[in-house]
Structures are given as C-alpha cells and as structure tokens.
Amino acid sequence: TYYNIGLCYVEKKQWDLATVYFRKAVKDNPLNGRAQFDLANTYFVMKEFGKAQRHYEKAAEIFGHETPQGRDALMNAVKVEMIIKKIGERGPADQ
C-alpha cells in the first residue's frame, strides 16, 4: 500500500511525500526492489545523490546484477557516482 501511495505522489510530482511513502514501503519490506529503485529515483530528483546511489545499489542487489532491472539500477548508481564526483570537483562555491 505504501509503495502505491508513493507512486501516486510521483504522478503529482510531490517528491517529498513520495519519498515518505517509499521509505515506509522499504521499511516494511527491505527486499522490495521496486520500492528501493523508486525511492532512489525520488532522491535523485530531489538532488540527494548519496541517498539515491545507496538505494540504486540496494535495488541492484535485490534484483540481481544479471537481470535487466538489476543492470538498470547498477547503471543508475554509477551515473549518480559520476555526478557526485563532478559536483565535488567544482566545490560548493561553484554549485
């Protein structure tokens, strides 16, 4: 139920509320790969890149690295890592 409510808030682009419900879904079932992946997506939109990367990595582990969903999650984790490095190189004054 929490996951579905989170999806409704994504449709409305209410990222803060979507995050609340995806976190509840993950807490209730930490092995819910879709909830982990969509939580990562909301963190990404909110520019909370460290949290996004962690949840993409968790989703990849849950789905398995050899599945299409796992590869997508792993690819997103790598992209976020590159963003984090790029932001770190610019420094806070340039952001």
MODELLER restraints for C-alpha pairs under 7 A, 6 or more apart:
rsr = mdl.restraints
at = mdl.atoms
rsr.add(forms.Gaussian(group=physical.xy_distance, feature=features.Distance(at['CA:2:A'], at['CA:21:A']), mean=5.14, stdev=0.5))
rsr.add(forms.Gaussian(group=physical.xy_distance, feature=features.Distance(at['CA:2:A'], at['CA:22:A']), mean=6.46, stdev=0.5))
rsr.add(forms.Gaussian(group=physical.xy_distance, feature=features.Distance(at['CA:2:A'], at['CA:24:A']), mean=6.24, stdev=0.5))
rsr.add(forms.Gaussian(group=physical.xy_distance, feature=features.Distance(at['CA:2:A'], at['CA:25:A']), mean=5.13, stdev=0.5))
rsr.add(forms.Gaussian(group=physical.xy_distance, feature=features.Distance(at['CA:3:A'], at['CA:21:A']), mean=6.21, stdev=0.5))
rsr.add(forms.Gaussian(group=physical.xy_distance, feature=features.Distance(at['CA:3:A'], at['CA:22:A']), mean=5.43, stdev=0.5))
rsr.add(forms.Gaussian(group=physical.xy_distance, feature=features.Distance(at['CA:3:A'], at['CA:25:A']), mean=5.32, stdev=0.5))
rsr.add(forms.Gaussian(group=physical.xy_distance, feature=features.Distance(at['CA:3:A'], at['CA:35:A']), mean=6.21, stdev=0.5))
rsr.add(forms.Gaussian(group=physical.xy_distance, feature=features.Distance(at['CA:5:A'], at['CA:21:A']), mean=6.44, stdev=0.5))
rsr.add(forms.Gaussian(group=physical.xy_distance, feature=features.Distance(at['CA:6:A'], at['CA:18:A']), mean=4.19, stdev=0.5))
rsr.add(forms.Gaussian(group=physical.xy_distance, feature=features.Distance(at['CA:6:A'], at['CA:19:A']), mean=6.84, stdev=0.5))
rsr.add(forms.Gaussian(group=physical.xy_distance, feature=features.Distance(at['CA:6:A'], at['CA:21:A']), mean=4.88, stdev=0.5))
rsr.add(forms.Gaussian(group=physical.xy_distance, feature=features.Distance(at['CA:6:A'], at['CA:22:A']), mean=5.51, stdev=0.5))
rsr.add(forms.Gaussian(group=physical.xy_distance, feature=features.Distance(at['CA:7:A'], at['CA:18:A']), mean=6.70, stdev=0.5))
rsr.add(forms.Gaussian(group=physical.xy_distance, feature=features.Distance(at['CA:9:A'], at['CA:15:A']), mean=6.76, stdev=0.5))
rsr.add(forms.Gaussian(group=physical.xy_distance, feature=features.Distance(at['CA:9:A'], at['CA:17:A']), mean=6.25, stdev=0.5))
rsr.add(forms.Gaussian(group=physical.xy_distance, feature=features.Distance(at['CA:9:A'], at['CA:18:A']), mean=4.92, stdev=0.5))
rsr.add(forms.Gaussian(group=physical.xy_distance, feature=features.Distance(at['CA:10:A'], at['CA:18:A']), mean=5.76, stdev=0.5))
rsr.add(forms.Gaussian(group=physical.xy_distance, feature=features.Distance(at['CA:15:A'], at['CA:42:A']), mean=5.92, stdev=0.5))
rsr.add(forms.Gaussian(group=physical.xy_distance, feature=features.Distance(at['CA:19:A'], at['CA:39:A']), mean=5.96, stdev=0.5))
rsr.add(forms.Gaussian(group=physical.xy_distance, feature=features.Distance(at['CA:19:A'], at['CA:42:A']), mean=6.17, stdev=0.5))
rsr.add(forms.Gaussian(group=physical.xy_distance, feature=features.Distance(at['CA:22:A'], at['CA:35:A']), mean=5.73, stdev=0.5))
rsr.add(forms.Gaussian(group=physical.xy_distance, feature=features.Distance(at['CA:22:A'], at['CA:39:A']), mean=5.44, stdev=0.5))
rsr.add(forms.Gaussian(group=physical.xy_distance, feature=features.Distance(at['CA:23:A'], at['CA:39:A']), mean=6.83, stdev=0.5))
rsr.add(forms.Gaussian(group=physical.xy_distance, feature=features.Distance(at['CA:25:A'], at['CA:35:A']), mean=6.37, stdev=0.5))
rsr.add(forms.Gaussian(group=physical.xy_distance, feature=features.Distance(at['CA:26:A'], at['CA:32:A']), mean=6.40, stdev=0.5))
rsr.add(forms.Gaussian(group=physical.xy_distance, feature=features.Distance(at['CA:26:A'], at['CA:35:A']), mean=6.03, stdev=0.5))
rsr.add(forms.Gaussian(group=physical.xy_distance, feature=features.Distance(at['CA:26:A'], at['CA:36:A']), mean=6.38, stdev=0.5))
rsr.add(forms.Gaussian(group=physical.xy_distance, feature=features.Distance(at['CA:31:A'], at['CA:62:A']), mean=6.18, stdev=0.5))
rsr.add(forms.Gaussian(group=physical.xy_distance, feature=features.Distance(at['CA:33:A'], at['CA:59:A']), mean=4.75, stdev=0.5))
rsr.add(forms.Gaussian(group=physical.xy_distance, feature=features.Distance(at['CA:33:A'], at['CA:62:A']), mean=5.63, stdev=0.5))
rsr.add(forms.Gaussian(group=physical.xy_distance, feature=features.Distance(at['CA:33:A'], at['CA:63:A']), mean=6.21, stdev=0.5))
rsr.add(forms.Gaussian(group=physical.xy_distance, feature=features.Distance(at['CA:36:A'], at['CA:55:A']), mean=5.40, stdev=0.5))
rsr.add(forms.Gaussian(group=physical.xy_distance, feature=features.Distance(at['CA:36:A'], at['CA:56:A']), mean=6.79, stdev=0.5))
rsr.add(forms.Gaussian(group=physical.xy_distance, feature=features.Distance(at['CA:36:A'], at['CA:58:A']), mean=6.72, stdev=0.5))
rsr.add(forms.Gaussian(group=physical.xy_distance, feature=features.Distance(at['CA:36:A'], at['CA:59:A']), mean=5.33, stdev=0.5))
rsr.add(forms.Gaussian(group=physical.xy_distance, feature=features.Distance(at['CA:37:A'], at['CA:55:A']), mean=6.32, stdev=0.5))
rsr.add(forms.Gaussian(group=physical.xy_distance, feature=features.Distance(at['CA:37:A'], at['CA:56:A']), mean=5.58, stdev=0.5))
rsr.add(forms.Gaussian(group=physical.xy_distance, feature=features.Distance(at['CA:37:A'], at['CA:59:A']), mean=5.47, stdev=0.5))
rsr.add(forms.Gaussian(group=physical.xy_distance, feature=features.Distance(at['CA:37:A'], at['CA:73:A']), mean=6.80, stdev=0.5))
rsr.add(forms.Gaussian(group=physical.xy_distance, feature=features.Distance(at['CA:39:A'], at['CA:55:A']), mean=6.88, stdev=0.5))
rsr.add(forms.Gaussian(group=physical.xy_distance, feature=features.Distance(at['CA:40:A'], at['CA:51:A']), mean=6.87, stdev=0.5))
rsr.add(forms.Gaussian(group=physical.xy_distance, feature=features.Distance(at['CA:40:A'], at['CA:52:A']), mean=4.10, stdev=0.5))
rsr.add(forms.Gaussian(group=physical.xy_distance, feature=features.Distance(at['CA:40:A'], at['CA:53:A']), mean=6.83, stdev=0.5))
rsr.add(forms.Gaussian(group=physical.xy_distance, feature=features.Distance(at['CA:40:A'], at['CA:55:A']), mean=5.04, stdev=0.5))
rsr.add(forms.Gaussian(group=physical.xy_distance, feature=features.Distance(at['CA:40:A'], at['CA:56:A']), mean=5.65, stdev=0.5))
rsr.add(forms.Gaussian(group=physical.xy_distance, feature=features.Distance(at['CA:41:A'], at['CA:52:A']), mean=6.57, stdev=0.5))
rsr.add(forms.Gaussian(group=physical.xy_distance, feature=features.Distance(at['CA:43:A'], at['CA:49:A']), mean=6.58, stdev=0.5))
rsr.add(forms.Gaussian(group=physical.xy_distance, feature=features.Distance(at['CA:43:A'], at['CA:51:A']), mean=6.35, stdev=0.5))
rsr.add(forms.Gaussian(group=physical.xy_distance, feature=features.Distance(at['CA:43:A'], at['CA:52:A']), mean=5.02, stdev=0.5))
rsr.add(forms.Gaussian(group=physical.xy_distance, feature=features.Distance(at['CA:44:A'], at['CA:52:A']), mean=5.37, stdev=0.5))
rsr.add(forms.Gaussian(group=physical.xy_distance, feature=features.Distance(at['CA:49:A'], at['CA:80:A']), mean=6.24, stdev=0.5))
rsr.add(forms.Gaussian(group=physical.xy_distance, feature=features.Distance(at['CA:49:A'], at['CA:84:A']), mean=6.71, stdev=0.5))
rsr.add(forms.Gaussian(group=physical.xy_distance, feature=features.Distance(at['CA:53:A'], at['CA:77:A']), mean=4.78, stdev=0.5))
rsr.add(forms.Gaussian(group=physical.xy_distance, feature=features.Distance(at['CA:53:A'], at['CA:80:A']), mean=5.93, stdev=0.5))
rsr.add(forms.Gaussian(group=physical.xy_distance, feature=features.Distance(at['CA:53:A'], at['CA:81:A']), mean=6.84, stdev=0.5))
rsr.add(forms.Gaussian(group=physical.xy_distance, feature=features.Distance(at['CA:56:A'], at['CA:73:A']), mean=4.99, stdev=0.5))
rsr.add(forms.Gaussian(group=physical.xy_distance, feature=features.Distance(at['CA:56:A'], at['CA:74:A']), mean=6.37, stdev=0.5))
rsr.add(forms.Gaussian(group=physical.xy_distance, feature=features.Distance(at['CA:56:A'], at['CA:76:A']), mean=6.59, stdev=0.5))
rsr.add(forms.Gaussian(group=physical.xy_distance, feature=features.Distance(at['CA:56:A'], at['CA:77:A']), mean=5.32, stdev=0.5))
rsr.add(forms.Gaussian(group=physical.xy_distance, feature=features.Distance(at['CA:57:A'], at['CA:73:A']), mean=6.57, stdev=0.5))
rsr.add(forms.Gaussian(group=physical.xy_distance, feature=features.Distance(at['CA:57:A'], at['CA:74:A']), mean=6.01, stdev=0.5))
rsr.add(forms.Gaussian(group=physical.xy_distance, feature=features.Distance(at['CA:57:A'], at['CA:77:A']), mean=6.05, stdev=0.5))
rsr.add(forms.Gaussian(group=physical.xy_distance, feature=features.Distance(at['CA:59:A'], at['CA:70:A']), mean=6.70, stdev=0.5))
rsr.add(forms.Gaussian(group=physical.xy_distance, feature=features.Distance(at['CA:59:A'], at['CA:73:A']), mean=6.14, stdev=0.5))
rsr.add(forms.Gaussian(group=physical.xy_distance, feature=features.Distance(at['CA:60:A'], at['CA:70:A']), mean=4.11, stdev=0.5))
rsr.add(forms.Gaussian(group=physical.xy_distance, feature=features.Distance(at['CA:60:A'], at['CA:71:A']), mean=6.71, stdev=0.5))
rsr.add(forms.Gaussian(group=physical.xy_distance, feature=features.Distance(at['CA:60:A'], at['CA:73:A']), mean=5.10, stdev=0.5))
rsr.add(forms.Gaussian(group=physical.xy_distance, feature=features.Distance(at['CA:60:A'], at['CA:74:A']), mean=5.51, stdev=0.5))
rsr.add(forms.Gaussian(group=physical.xy_distance, feature=features.Distance(at['CA:61:A'], at['CA:70:A']), mean=6.95, stdev=0.5))
rsr.add(forms.Gaussian(group=physical.xy_distance, feature=features.Distance(at['CA:63:A'], at['CA:69:A']), mean=6.20, stdev=0.5))
rsr.add(forms.Gaussian(group=physical.xy_distance, feature=features.Distance(at['CA:63:A'], at['CA:70:A']), mean=4.85, stdev=0.5))
rsr.add(forms.Gaussian(group=physical.xy_distance, feature=features.Distance(at['CA:64:A'], at['CA:70:A']), mean=5.17, stdev=0.5))
rsr.add(forms.Gaussian(group=physical.xy_distance, feature=features.Distance(at['CA:65:A'], at['CA:71:A']), mean=5.49, stdev=0.5))
